[in-house]
Amino acid sequence: DVKVTQSSRYLVKRTGEKVFLECVQDMDHENMFWYRQDPGLGLRLIYFSYDVKMKEKGDIPEGYSVSREKKERFSLILESASTNQTSMYLCASSSGKSTGELFFGEGSRLTVL
Amino acid sequence: AQSVSQHNHHVILSEAASLELGCNYSYGGTVNLFWYVQYPGQHLQLLLKYFSGDPLVKGIKGFEAEFIKSKFSFNLRKPSVQWSDTAEYFCAVNRENAGNMLTFGGGTRLMVKP
């Protein structure tokens, strides 16, 4: 069974802290994605990666960075967390073929105080 | 920029009622269309997809969706909903040759009353 695992389900951080969200997939997928999910706004793409050490900005990259040192792992970094980054963060992966099927993790709910 | 609109943010139905959730997109070229579902406490999963061919596509759990190119729409339907269909539903679009880059709508939260 395919699996995308996000390291933390719930985090509470203070404004200005550095935050790491980790995501691991076991399907040998080339593509990995970070979305944030907010009520009424759906999912918005922050960053994606189509290969190791490759990254592309999505629709809302400001305030975020990413790292992909290994194929199975894609990390989202908030260099200095702010209250407007309180959200649910979803990691997803997909194969290199253009099928459009993304496999999602269960999400990491981040609260920034 | 490409956008996806889901007009109903919240829908409440009784069991056995029929369901139709609207989805419209703005991109004028060739697109691939998807519906994803998120059941309470679970991860998002693919419900159905349209790439080409018959514009009426069938997905899991009795859901279907119809692609109407002239209306830029991809509405989701189910003839008779069940309590277990309570979930949030997301329409998504990607452009041809855009790989797996999906643009999602704002979601529709469906509650089915037993």
Interface residues (C-beta under 8 A of the other chain):
Chain A: V4 N31 F33 Y35 P39 G40 L41 G42 L43 R44 L45 F48 Y50 L90 A92 S94 S98 T99 G100 E101 L102 F104 G105 E106 G107
Chain B: V4 Q6 H9 N32 F34 Y36 Q42 H43 L44 Q45 L46 K49 F51 F90 A92 N94 N97 A98 G99 N100 M101 L102 T103 F104 G105 G106 G107
